[in-house]
Amino acid sequence: MQNWVLSGMGIGLLVLAVFSVTIGAFPVSIQNTLSVLLNQLGLPIHWHSTQEANVLWHIRIPRILLALLVGGGLGVSGAALQGLFRNPLVEPGLIGVSSGGALFAVVFIVFGSLFPWALNLFGSLGLPLFAFVGGLVNVLLVYHLANHGGRTDISLLILAGVALTALSGALIGLSLFYADEAALRNFTFWSLGDVGGADWGKVQIGLLFILIPSFAIVFQYRNLNALALGENEAFHMGVSVQRVKYTILFLSALTVGVGVSMTGTIGFVGLIVPHLIRLKFGADHRLVLPGSFLLGAGLLTGADLLARTLVMPAELPIGIITAILGSPFFIWLIINVKKIRT
């Protein structure tokens, strides 16, 4: 059953990705898209024009691959964090991971030129690594503020996440006070979420710092299934609870922080996706984690397709699409949690 479901989701994601490649302000037929891909693999097929090859290979394909990676990372991170804290309201943006990554990314962008040695040392990896550190710092602070007597108080977790998100927003505003007009304009669009700046360099970084950690999260399914029974029960089953917590927090901060550094803050993907998987297929993390990656990738790819086509030739920030979809779902979720508690 599990293999069939994941295979079906993978095929659906592939179909969506191919369809997205062909659609846009400059449409390209499937035949010519295939020609471009085969030509890049070294086959002498030239059904396509030079313009089509440039649009697909240098703009649209990297953009879709980046959306797949970031969406998948957000989806699997949200599923892991919800399983770790056993609460449906937990997601990367709500507990400060996204805001921490955004803060450190903005600080790096605005003040990075003051430290040329750092730019030379890390190169293109500087921004995603800095954003990862920001996400990790925030989520560890939130976790320790909510931890009481070895247990995590979910109410305190969410309150601490809200507080640190607000603080991060204030520090972002303070950093932007020293930015020039070009940086301000870029930040305005970036803060709403944008995969339009994708290139093959970002895709390579995403493969290294989003895809690999996402696979590592997927292999935590046994530990998360044990934690679903309670921390004491998991401990007696041989699970090192504290190590699992820090591992998942580290991996989630890495995937979300790096994603934020390349696309800006994109909300609600980590909240919506795991719930849809659980509602349809149950709570077994063997399916929830990989399914959340695939569905998250599909959701962000579909949102990007809408962002590119709804107001052609202009583009909407992708974060607007995910917020429009996610906000009603979040409200519905809160109402259902209240019903369960009453």
MARGU-623897 format. One record per residue: residue in three letters; x, y, z of N, C-alpha, C in turn. Coordinates in steps of 0.02 Angstrom, whole numbers. Example, Ala and Ser with C-alpha at 12.3 -4.5 7.8 and 13.67 -1.06 7.14 Angstrom:
2
('ALA', (660, -284, 390), (615, -225, 390), (660, -165, 390))
('SER', (642, -112, 354), (684, -53, 357), (645, 2, 394))
# end
This chain:
342
('MET', (42, -60, 0), (0, 0, 0), (43, 63, 0))
('GLN', (92, 64, 46), (135, 123, 52), (173, 136, -12))
('ASN', (202, 84, -40), (242, 93, -102), (198, 117, -159))
('TRP', (137, 91, -163), (92, 112, -216), (73, 186, -209))
('VAL', (60, 207, -147), (42, 277, -135), (99, 323, -154))
('LEU', (159, 307, -129), (217, 350, -144), (235, 350, -218))
('SER', (227, 292, -250), (240, 289, -322), (191, 333, -360))
('GLY', (127, 329, -341), (76, 370, -373), (90, 445, -363))
('MET', (110, 463, -302), (125, 533, -288), (186, 556, -328))
('GLY', (236, 511, -334), (295, 529, -373), (279, 539, -447))
('ILE', (237, 495, -474), (217, 503, -545), (177, 567, -555))
('GLY', (131, 581, -508), (93, 643, -512), (137, 704, -508))
('LEU', (188, 702, -465), (235, 758, -460), (274, 767, -524))
('LEU', (295, 713, -555), (332, 717, -618), (289, 748, -673))
('VAL', (225, 726, -677), (179, 754, -727), (170, 829, -716))
('LEU', (161, 849, -653), (152, 920, -637), (214, 960, -656))
('ALA', (273, 933, -642), (336, 968, -657), (343, 977, -733))
('VAL', (329, 925, -771), (335, 930, -844), (284, 980, -871))
('PHE', (223, 977, -845), (172, 1025, -867), (193, 1097, -850))
('SER', (222, 1107, -791), (243, 1174, -771), (299, 1200, -815))
('VAL', (343, 1155, -838), (397, 1176, -882), (371, 1206, -946))
('THR', (316, 1179, -971), (291, 1201, -1037), (249, 1264, -1033))
('ILE', (224, 1283, -974), (177, 1338, -966), (213, 1400, -941))
('GLY', (193, 1458, -967), (221, 1521, -944), (209, 1576, -994))
('ALA', (240, 1634, -981), (232, 1690, -1028), (261, 1673, -1096))
('PHE', (309, 1626, -1097), (337, 1601, -1160), (325, 1526, -1162))
('PRO', (268, 1504, -1190), (251, 1433, -1189), (296, 1392, -1235))
('VAL', (309, 1330, -1214), (351, 1285, -1254), (315, 1218, -1257))
('SER', (312, 1188, -1316), (277, 1124, -1323), (315, 1069, -1286))
('ILE', (279, 1015, -1270), (311, 958, -1237), (364, 928, -1282))
('GLN', (351, 924, -1347), (400, 897, -1394), (465, 937, -1392))
('ASN', (460, 1003, -1393), (520, 1044, -1393), (554, 1043, -1324))
('THR', (514, 1036, -1272), (543, 1029, -1205), (585, 966, -1201))
('LEU', (558, 911, -1226), (595, 848, -1228), (658, 855, -1270))
('SER', (653, 892, -1325), (711, 903, -1368), (766, 940, -1331))
('VAL', (748, 991, -1292), (798, 1028, -1253), (832, 982, -1203))
('LEU', (793, 942, -1167), (821, 897, -1116), (868, 846, -1148))
('LEU', (847, 815, -1203), (888, 766, -1236), (952, 797, -1264))
('ASN', (945, 858, -1289), (1004, 893, -1316), (1055, 907, -1261))
('GLN', (1030, 924, -1202), (1075, 937, -1146), (1110, 873, -1123))
('LEU', (1079, 815, -1137), (1109, 751, -1120), (1158, 727, -1173))
('GLY', (1166, 768, -1226), (1216, 752, -1278), (1188, 721, -1341))
('LEU', (1123, 712, -1344), (1093, 684, -1405), (1082, 739, -1457))
('PRO', (1099, 728, -1519), (1095, 780, -1571), (1023, 790, -1596))
('ILE', (980, 814, -1552), (910, 826, -1570), (897, 901, -1566))
('HIS', (872, 931, -1619), (864, 1004, -1621), (796, 1023, -1649))
('TRP', (743, 996, -1618), (676, 1017, -1637), (660, 1087, -1611))
('HIS', (697, 1109, -1561), (683, 1171, -1526), (725, 1229, -1555))
('SER', (703, 1289, -1538), (741, 1349, -1557), (791, 1367, -1502))
('THR', (839, 1410, -1518), (887, 1432, -1468), (853, 1469, -1411))
('GLN', (802, 1509, -1428), (766, 1547, -1377), (730, 1499, -1329))
('GLU', (699, 1447, -1355), (666, 1398, -1312), (716, 1363, -1266))
('ALA', (774, 1347, -1293), (825, 1314, -1253), (849, 1360, -1196))
('ASN', (858, 1424, -1211), (881, 1470, -1159), (828, 1480, -1105))
('VAL', (765, 1487, -1126), (711, 1497, -1077), (705, 1437, -1032))
('LEU', (706, 1377, -1060), (696, 1317, -1020), (756, 1302, -976))
('TRP', (815, 1301, -1006), (873, 1276, -970), (901, 1326, -919))
('HIS', (895, 1390, -934), (925, 1440, -890), (875, 1474, -844))
('ILE', (810, 1468, -858), (761, 1503, -816), (710, 1454, -787))
('ARG', (672, 1420, -829), (614, 1384, -804), (631, 1319, -769))
('ILE', (676, 1279, -796), (693, 1215, -764), (726, 1226, -696))
('PRO', (776, 1270, -690), (804, 1282, -622), (751, 1308, -573))
('ARG', (705, 1349, -598), (653, 1376, -555), (608, 1321, -528))
('ILE', (588, 1276, -571), (543, 1222, -550), (580, 1173, -504))
('LEU', (643, 1158, -519), (681, 1114, -475), (690, 1145, -406))
('LEU', (702, 1211, -403), (709, 1244, -338), (643, 1242, -300))
('ALA', (587, 1252, -334), (522, 1248, -302), (510, 1177, -275))
('LEU', (529, 1127, -313), (522, 1058, -290), (562, 1045, -226))
('LEU', (624, 1069, -226), (668, 1057, -169), (644, 1095, -107))
('VAL', (629, 1159, -115), (608, 1199, -57), (540, 1175, -31))
('GLY', (493, 1162, -76), (427, 1137, -55), (432, 1070, -19))
('GLY', (473, 1025, -47), (483, 961, -14), (515, 967, 54))
('GLY', (565, 1011, 59), (598, 1022, 124), (551, 1050, 175))
('LEU', (510, 1098, 156), (461, 1127, 202), (410, 1075, 224))
('GLY', (387, 1034, 177), (337, 983, 193), (363, 931, 241))
('VAL', (422, 904, 228), (448, 851, 271), (470, 879, 339))
('SER', (495, 941, 340), (513, 972, 404), (451, 984, 447))
('GLY', (398, 1008, 416), (336, 1018, 454), (309, 953, 482))
('ALA', (311, 900, 441), (288, 835, 465), (329, 810, 523))
('ALA', (396, 818, 519), (440, 794, 572), (430, 834, 636))
('LEU', (422, 900, 631), (413, 941, 691), (345, 927, 724))
('GLN', (294, 917, 684), (228, 900, 712), (232, 832, 747))
('GLY', (267, 784, 717), (274, 719, 749), (317, 723, 811))
('LEU', (369, 764, 810), (414, 770, 867), (379, 798, 928))
('PHE', (339, 852, 917), (304, 885, 972), (232, 861, 981))
('ARG', (211, 816, 937), (144, 785, 941), (90, 838, 945))
('ASN', (94, 886, 900), (44, 940, 898), (33, 961, 826))
('PRO', (-30, 966, 804), (-45, 982, 734), (-32, 1055, 716))
('LEU', (-22, 1099, 765), (-13, 1170, 750), (59, 1190, 739))
('VAL', (105, 1143, 752), (176, 1159, 746), (197, 1158, 672))
('GLU', (233, 1208, 652), (262, 1209, 584), (322, 1255, 585))
('PRO', (368, 1250, 536), (431, 1288, 539), (422, 1363, 548))
('GLY', (372, 1392, 516), (363, 1464, 523), (337, 1484, 591))
('LEU', (298, 1441, 622), (265, 1458, 685), (313, 1455, 744))
('ILE', (364, 1413, 740), (410, 1407, 797), (477, 1441, 783))
('GLY', (479, 1486, 735), (535, 1531, 728), (590, 1509, 680))
('VAL', (586, 1450, 650), (639, 1428, 605), (645, 1474, 544))
('SER', (588, 1488, 513), (588, 1530, 452), (611, 1601, 468))
('SER', (586, 1629, 523), (604, 1698, 539), (678, 1704, 558))
('GLY', (704, 1654, 593), (775, 1654, 609), (818, 1651, 547))
('GLY', (800, 1607, 501), (836, 1603, 438), (832, 1667, 399))
('ALA', (772, 1698, 398), (764, 1762, 362), (806, 1817, 393))
('LEU', (808, 1820, 460), (847, 1872, 494), (921, 1866, 476))
('PHE', (949, 1807, 483), (1020, 1799, 469), (1035, 1808, 395))
('ALA', (987, 1790, 351), (997, 1802, 280), (999, 1876, 265))
('VAL', (954, 1915, 294), (953, 1987, 283), (1017, 2020, 311))
('VAL', (1037, 1998, 370), (1099, 2025, 400), (1158, 2011, 354))
('PHE', (1161, 1951, 326), (1216, 1933, 281), (1214, 1976, 217))
('ILE', (1153, 1987, 190), (1146, 2026, 129), (1166, 2099, 141))
('VAL', (1143, 2128, 197), (1153, 2199, 209), (1224, 2213, 234))
('PHE', (1250, 2171, 278), (1314, 2185, 310), (1371, 2140, 287))
('GLY', (1356, 2094, 241), (1408, 2047, 219), (1468, 2081, 187))
('SER', (1457, 2137, 154), (1513, 2172, 121), (1563, 2200, 172))
('LEU', (1543, 2207, 235), (1589, 2231, 286), (1639, 2177, 307))
('PHE', (1625, 2115, 287), (1670, 2060, 305), (1690, 2022, 241))
('PRO', (1731, 2053, 199), (1749, 2021, 135), (1784, 1953, 144))
('TRP', (1818, 1944, 200), (1851, 1879, 212), (1800, 1823, 216))
('ALA', (1741, 1838, 245), (1689, 1787, 250), (1661, 1770, 181))
('LEU', (1652, 1822, 139), (1627, 1811, 72), (1676, 1769, 31))
('ASN', (1741, 1783, 39), (1792, 1744, 3), (1797, 1673, 29))
('LEU', (1786, 1665, 95), (1794, 1598, 125), (1737, 1551, 105))
('PHE', (1676, 1577, 109), (1618, 1534, 97), (1590, 1539, 26))
('GLY', (1602, 1595, -8), (1576, 1603, -75), (1500, 1601, -77))
('SER', (1473, 1563, -125), (1400, 1558, -133), (1366, 1520, -76))
('LEU', (1405, 1484, -35), (1376, 1448, 20), (1364, 1492, 82))
('GLY', (1393, 1553, 81), (1388, 1596, 139), (1317, 1611, 160))
('LEU', (1275, 1631, 112), (1206, 1650, 128), (1166, 1591, 154))
('PRO', (1164, 1534, 120), (1124, 1478, 147), (1150, 1453, 214))
('LEU', (1216, 1451, 224), (1242, 1428, 288), (1226, 1477, 344))
('PHE', (1229, 1541, 330), (1212, 1592, 379), (1138, 1586, 398))
('ALA', (1095, 1576, 347), (1024, 1569, 360), (1010, 1506, 402))
('PHE', (1046, 1453, 388), (1039, 1392, 428), (1055, 1405, 501))
('VAL', (1109, 1441, 514), (1128, 1457, 583), (1072, 1497, 617))
('GLY', (1043, 1545, 581), (988, 1584, 609), (928, 1542, 627))
('GLY', (909, 1497, 581), (853, 1453, 595), (867, 1407, 654))
('LEU', (929, 1382, 658), (947, 1337, 713), (947, 1374, 780))
('VAL', (974, 1434, 781), (975, 1474, 843), (905, 1486, 868))
('ASN', (860, 1507, 823), (791, 1521, 843), (755, 1460, 870))
('VAL', (761, 1404, 834), (722, 1345, 854), (750, 1316, 919))
('LEU', (816, 1320, 930), (843, 1296, 993), (821, 1340, 1051))
('LEU', (819, 1407, 1040), (794, 1452, 1092), (721, 1437, 1108))
('VAL', (681, 1427, 1056), (610, 1412, 1067), (603, 1346, 1105))
('TYR', (641, 1297, 1085), (636, 1231, 1118), (655, 1236, 1192))
('HIS', (709, 1271, 1208), (731, 1275, 1277), (684, 1318, 1319))
('LEU', (655, 1370, 1289), (607, 1410, 1325), (544, 1371, 1342))
('ALA', (526, 1324, 1298), (464, 1285, 1308), (476, 1221, 1348))
('ASN', (540, 1205, 1359), (555, 1142, 1393), (552, 1152, 1469))
('HIS', (514, 1109, 1502), (505, 1116, 1574), (505, 1046, 1605))
('GLY', (556, 1033, 1646), (560, 968, 1679), (568, 911, 1631))
('GLY', (604, 923, 1575), (614, 870, 1526), (557, 861, 1478))
('ARG', (504, 900, 1484), (446, 896, 1439), (436, 963, 1404))
('THR', (408, 960, 1344), (397, 1020, 1305), (325, 1041, 1310))
('ASP', (314, 1101, 1336), (247, 1130, 1341), (230, 1162, 1274))
('ILE', (180, 1133, 1240), (164, 1156, 1172), (140, 1228, 1172))
('SER', (101, 1247, 1223), (78, 1317, 1226), (137, 1365, 1231))
('LEU', (185, 1348, 1274), (245, 1389, 1281), (286, 1388, 1217))
('LEU', (287, 1330, 1184), (325, 1324, 1121), (298, 1373, 1069))
('ILE', (233, 1375, 1061), (203, 1419, 1011), (211, 1492, 1032))
('LEU', (201, 1507, 1096), (210, 1576, 1120), (282, 1599, 1111))
('ALA', (330, 1555, 1127), (400, 1573, 1117), (416, 1583, 1043))
('GLY', (386, 1541, 1001), (396, 1550, 929), (368, 1615, 904))
('VAL', (309, 1634, 927), (280, 1699, 908), (324, 1757, 931))
('ALA', (349, 1752, 993), (391, 1805, 1020), (456, 1813, 981))
('LEU', (489, 1757, 967), (552, 1761, 930), (542, 1781, 857))
('THR', (485, 1761, 829), (469, 1784, 761), (460, 1859, 759))
('ALA', (425, 1886, 809), (416, 1959, 813), (483, 1994, 823))
('LEU', (526, 1967, 866), (592, 1996, 877), (634, 1993, 814))
('SER', (631, 1937, 779), (668, 1931, 717), (644, 1982, 665))
('GLY', (577, 1992, 662), (550, 2042, 616), (574, 2112, 633))
('ALA', (578, 2128, 698), (602, 2194, 718), (676, 2203, 699))
('LEU', (716, 2151, 709), (787, 2156, 692), (798, 2158, 617))
('ILE', (754, 2125, 579), (757, 2131, 506), (744, 2204, 485))
('GLY', (692, 2234, 516), (677, 2304, 501), (735, 2350, 518))
('LEU', (768, 2337, 575), (826, 2377, 595), (883, 2368, 545))
('SER', (894, 2307, 522), (946, 2295, 473), (932, 2331, 407))
('LEU', (869, 2330, 386), (851, 2362, 323), (856, 2438, 327))
('PHE', (857, 2465, 387), (867, 2537, 396), (933, 2559, 366))
('TYR', (982, 2514, 364), (1048, 2530, 338), (1058, 2506, 266))
('ALA', (1005, 2478, 237), (1011, 2452, 168), (997, 2506, 117))
('ASP', (1022, 2496, 56), (1009, 2544, 3), (942, 2529, -30))
('GLU', (921, 2571, -77), (855, 2564, -107), (848, 2499, -146))
('ALA', (901, 2479, -181), (897, 2417, -219), (886, 2357, -173))
('ALA', (921, 2356, -117), (912, 2301, -69), (842, 2301, -39))
('LEU', (814, 2361, -27), (747, 2366, 0), (696, 2338, -49))
('ARG', (703, 2355, -112), (656, 2329, -163), (661, 2254, -168))
('ASN', (722, 2228, -168), (731, 2155, -173), (702, 2120, -112))
('PHE', (711, 2151, -54), (685, 2120, 7), (609, 2118, 8))
('THR', (578, 2171, -18), (504, 2173, -18), (475, 2114, -55))
('PHE', (503, 2099, -114), (478, 2042, -154), (501, 1976, -123))
('TRP', (563, 1974, -100), (590, 1913, -71), (553, 1893, -7))
('SER', (532, 1942, 33), (499, 1928, 96), (432, 1893, 85))
('LEU', (402, 1901, 27), (338, 1869, 11), (347, 1800, -21))
('GLY', (409, 1781, -32), (423, 1717, -63), (430, 1723, -138))
('ASP', (486, 1699, -165), (499, 1707, -236), (550, 1655, -259))
('VAL', (533, 1616, -309), (581, 1569, -338), (605, 1593, -407))
('GLY', (589, 1656, -424), (607, 1683, -489), (682, 1693, -497))
('GLY', (719, 1697, -442), (792, 1706, -448), (830, 1641, -450))
('ALA', (797, 1586, -465), (830, 1521, -466), (882, 1516, -521))
('ASP', (935, 1481, -508), (986, 1464, -558), (1015, 1397, -539))
('TRP', (1059, 1371, -581), (1086, 1304, -569), (1130, 1302, -506))
('GLY', (1161, 1359, -489), (1200, 1361, -427), (1156, 1350, -366))
('LYS', (1098, 1382, -364), (1052, 1373, -309), (1024, 1302, -307))
('VAL', (1012, 1274, -365), (987, 1205, -368), (1039, 1157, -338))
('GLN', (1102, 1168, -354), (1154, 1125, -326), (1158, 1132, -250))
('ILE', (1152, 1194, -225), (1152, 1204, -153), (1091, 1170, -122))
('GLY', (1034, 1175, -155), (974, 1142, -130), (980, 1066, -128))
('LEU', (1012, 1038, -180), (1022, 965, -179), (1065, 943, -120))
('LEU', (1115, 985, -103), (1161, 968, -49), (1131, 980, 20))
('PHE', (1098, 1038, 29), (1077, 1060, 96), (1002, 1055, 109))
('ILE', (963, 1034, 59), (892, 1023, 70), (874, 950, 57))
('LEU', (894, 924, -1), (874, 856, -18), (906, 804, 28))
('ILE', (971, 810, 40), (1005, 761, 83), (978, 763, 155))
('PRO', (972, 822, 186), (941, 823, 254), (869, 798, 254))
('SER', (832, 810, 200), (763, 785, 197), (762, 709, 198))
('PHE', (808, 678, 162), (812, 605, 164), (830, 581, 234))
('ALA', (875, 618, 267), (893, 600, 336), (833, 605, 383))
('ILE', (790, 655, 372), (729, 661, 413), (683, 602, 400))
('VAL', (676, 582, 337), (632, 526, 320), (652, 463, 358))
('PHE', (718, 453, 368), (741, 393, 402), (733, 396, 478))
('GLN', (703, 450, 502), (686, 455, 574), (615, 428, 587))
('TYR', (585, 394, 539), (514, 375, 547), (503, 327, 606))
('ARG', (550, 282, 618), (541, 236, 675), (540, 275, 740))
('ASN', (587, 321, 749), (590, 359, 811), (527, 402, 820))
('LEU', (502, 432, 766), (442, 473, 771), (381, 431, 785))
('ASN', (377, 372, 757), (322, 327, 773), (323, 307, 847))
('ALA', (383, 297, 874), (388, 280, 945), (369, 340, 988))
('LEU', (391, 400, 968), (375, 461, 1007), (300, 475, 1006))
('ALA', (265, 451, 955), (193, 463, 952), (157, 429, 1011))
('LEU', (188, 379, 1040), (159, 345, 1098), (174, 382, 1163))
('GLY', (220, 431, 1161), (240, 467, 1222), (315, 460, 1232))
('GLU', (345, 510, 1264), (417, 510, 1273), (440, 453, 1318))
('ASN', (403, 440, 1372), (422, 386, 1417), (419, 318, 1382))
('GLU', (366, 308, 1344), (359, 245, 1307), (415, 236, 1256))
('ALA', (431, 292, 1222), (485, 290, 1172), (551, 274, 1205))
('PHE', (563, 303, 1264), (625, 290, 1300), (631, 216, 1319))
('HIS', (577, 187, 1342), (578, 116, 1361), (583, 70, 1300))
('MET', (568, 97, 1240), (576, 59, 1179), (647, 66, 1150))
('GLY', (690, 102, 1186), (759, 108, 1165), (776, 169, 1125))
('VAL', (730, 217, 1122), (741, 279, 1084), (776, 330, 1129))
('SER', (830, 358, 1103), (864, 413, 1138), (827, 477, 1123))
('VAL', (780, 494, 1166), (732, 547, 1152), (767, 614, 1139))
('GLN', (813, 633, 1183), (847, 697, 1175), (887, 700, 1110))
('ARG', (921, 646, 1094), (960, 645, 1032), (915, 652, 971))
('VAL', (858, 617, 972), (811, 622, 917), (785, 694, 910))
('LYS', (770, 726, 966), (745, 794, 964), (796, 841, 932))
('TYR', (858, 837, 955), (908, 882, 928), (925, 866, 855))
('THR', (922, 803, 837), (934, 784, 767), (882, 814, 721))
('ILE', (818, 806, 740), (765, 832, 698), (765, 908, 697))
('LEU', (778, 940, 753), (782, 1013, 754), (839, 1037, 710))
('PHE', (896, 1003, 712), (954, 1022, 671), (938, 1014, 596))
('LEU', (911, 956, 578), (896, 943, 507), (841, 990, 481))
('SER', (790, 1003, 522), (737, 1048, 501), (762, 1119, 492))
('ALA', (805, 1142, 539), (834, 1208, 533), (876, 1214, 470))
('LEU', (911, 1160, 452), (953, 1161, 392), (911, 1166, 329))
('THR', (860, 1123, 323), (820, 1123, 262), (780, 1189, 255))
('VAL', (750, 1212, 310), (709, 1272, 306), (753, 1334, 299))
('GLY', (807, 1338, 338), (851, 1396, 335), (880, 1406, 266))
('VAL', (905, 1353, 236), (934, 1358, 169), (879, 1376, 118))
('GLY', (820, 1346, 125), (765, 1363, 80), (746, 1436, 85))
('VAL', (742, 1462, 146), (725, 1533, 157), (777, 1578, 125))
('SER', (840, 1559, 130), (893, 1602, 103), (888, 1609, 27))
('MET', (858, 1560, -6), (855, 1561, -79), (788, 1585, -106))
('THR', (735, 1577, -68), (669, 1594, -94), (630, 1643, -52))
('GLY', (656, 1662, 7), (618, 1704, 52), (572, 1661, 95))
('THR', (532, 1695, 136), (488, 1660, 182), (424, 1638, 147))
('ILE', (413, 1572, 147), (353, 1543, 116), (315, 1506, 171))
('GLY', (258, 1531, 189), (221, 1503, 246), (172, 1449, 227))
('PHE', (151, 1411, 277), (95, 1365, 277), (108, 1299, 241))
('VAL', (161, 1293, 201), (173, 1229, 167), (186, 1175, 219))
('GLY', (228, 1191, 269), (243, 1143, 321), (185, 1128, 367))
('LEU', (133, 1167, 364), (73, 1156, 405), (21, 1115, 366))
('ILE', (8, 1135, 305), (-46, 1104, 266), (-29, 1032, 246))
('VAL', (30, 1024, 219), (48, 960, 186), (43, 900, 233))
('PRO', (75, 901, 293), (71, 842, 336), (0, 824, 356))
('HIS', (-43, 875, 364), (-113, 860, 382), (-150, 826, 326))
('LEU', (-138, 848, 265), (-171, 816, 209), (-150, 743, 203))
('ILE', (-86, 730, 214), (-62, 661, 211), (-94, 619, 267))
('ARG', (-95, 646, 328), (-123, 608, 384), (-198, 596, 376))
('LEU', (-234, 647, 351), (-306, 639, 342), (-322, 584, 292))
('LYS', (-280, 578, 241), (-295, 530, 187), (-266, 461, 201))
('PHE', (-205, 458, 231), (-169, 394, 235), (-150, 372, 305))
('GLY', (-169, 411, 357), (-153, 391, 424), (-89, 423, 450))
('ALA', (-70, 405, 511), (-16, 440, 546), (50, 403, 547))
('ASP', (57, 349, 510), (120, 312, 509), (173, 354, 473))
('HIS', (227, 370, 508), (278, 414, 480), (317, 381, 423))
('ARG', (311, 316, 415), (342, 284, 355), (312, 312, 291))
('LEU', (249, 332, 295), (216, 363, 237), (211, 438, 244))
('VAL', (201, 462, 305), (191, 534, 315), (252, 574, 294))
('LEU', (312, 552, 312), (372, 591, 298), (388, 594, 223))
('PRO', (396, 538, 188), (409, 544, 115), (349, 573, 78))
('GLY', (288, 557, 101), (229, 585, 68), (227, 661, 76))
('SER', (247, 686, 134), (248, 758, 145), (300, 792, 100))
('PHE', (356, 759, 89), (406, 787, 43), (377, 793, -27))
('LEU', (347, 739, -51), (320, 739, -119), (262, 788, -127))
('LEU', (217, 789, -78), (160, 834, -83), (182, 907, -74))
('GLY', (229, 919, -29), (255, 987, -21), (288, 1012, -84))
('ALA', (326, 968, -117), (357, 987, -180), (304, 1003, -233))
('GLY', (251, 962, -235), (198, 974, -283), (159, 1037, -268))
('LEU', (146, 1049, -203), (108, 1109, -185), (145, 1172, -204))
('LEU', (210, 1175, -190), (247, 1236, -206), (257, 1244, -281))
('THR', (265, 1188, -316), (270, 1192, -389), (205, 1217, -419))
('GLY', (148, 1192, -394), (83, 1216, -417), (72, 1289, -400))
('ALA', (92, 1310, -339), (86, 1380, -320), (129, 1424, -364))
('ASP', (188, 1401, -382), (231, 1439, -427), (200, 1445, -496))
('LEU', (169, 1391, -519), (135, 1393, -584), (79, 1445, -584))
('LEU', (41, 1448, -530), (-12, 1499, -524), (19, 1569, -521))
('ALA', (73, 1576, -483), (105, 1641, -476), (131, 1667, -543))
('ARG', (152, 1621, -587), (179, 1641, -652), (126, 1654, -704))
('THR', (67, 1625, -695), (17, 1627, -749), (-44, 1670, -735))
('LEU', (-60, 1683, -672), (-122, 1718, -656), (-121, 1790, -682))
('VAL', (-64, 1823, -681), (-60, 1893, -702), (-7, 1902, -756))
('MET', (0, 1853, -801), (50, 1858, -854), (43, 1924, -892))
('PRO', (100, 1954, -912), (170, 1931, -907), (202, 1946, -839))
('ALA', (166, 1980, -794), (194, 1993, -727), (190, 1929, -685))
('GLU', (218, 1931, -625), (217, 1874, -580), (196, 1896, -510))
('LEU', (159, 1852, -478), (143, 1862, -407), (196, 1830, -363))
('PRO', (210, 1858, -305), (253, 1822, -257), (220, 1756, -238))
('ILE', (259, 1703, -236), (231, 1638, -223), (203, 1633, -152))
('GLY', (231, 1672, -105), (206, 1672, -37), (134, 1695, -31))
('ILE', (112, 1738, -78), (42, 1760, -77), (-4, 1701, -92))
('ILE', (15, 1659, -139), (-25, 1601, -157), (-30, 1553, -99))
('THR', (27, 1537, -68), (26, 1489, -12), (-12, 1517, 48))
('ALA', (-8, 1584, 59), (-45, 1614, 115), (-120, 1612, 103))
('ILE', (-141, 1624, 41), (-213, 1621, 24), (-239, 1550, 34))
('LEU', (-198, 1500, 16), (-219, 1431, 26), (-214, 1410, 99))
('GLY', (-162, 1433, 133), (-147, 1408, 199), (-186, 1440, 256))
('SER', (-201, 1504, 250), (-235, 1538, 305), (-303, 1508, 322))
('PRO', (-348, 1497, 272), (-412, 1464, 289), (-402, 1395, 319))
('PHE', (-352, 1358, 295), (-340, 1292, 322), (-318, 1296, 395))
('PHE', (-276, 1345, 411), (-253, 1354, 480), (-311, 1371, 526))
('ILE', (-356, 1414, 502), (-416, 1432, 542), (-460, 1370, 553))
('TRP', (-469, 1331, 500), (-508, 1269, 506), (-476, 1222, 556))
('LEU', (-410, 1218, 555), (-374, 1174, 601), (-384, 1196, 673))
('ILE', (-379, 1261, 686), (-389, 1287, 754), (-459, 1271, 779))
('ILE', (-509, 1279, 736), (-579, 1265, 755), (-587, 1191, 773))
('ASN', (-555, 1146, 734), (-561, 1075, 748), (-524, 1055, 811))
('VAL', (-466, 1087, 825), (-431, 1073, 887), (-474, 1094, 947))
('LYS', (-508, 1151, 942), (-552, 1173, 995), (-609, 1123, 1006))
('LYS', (-637, 1096, 952), (-691, 1047, 958), (-668, 984, 993))
('ILE', (-606, 962, 976), (-580, 902, 1007), (-571, 911, 1082))
('ARG', (-547, 971, 1102), (-533, 983, 1173), (-596, 993, 1214))
('THR', (-651, 1013, 1179), (-714, 1020, 1215), (-753, 956, 1212))
# end
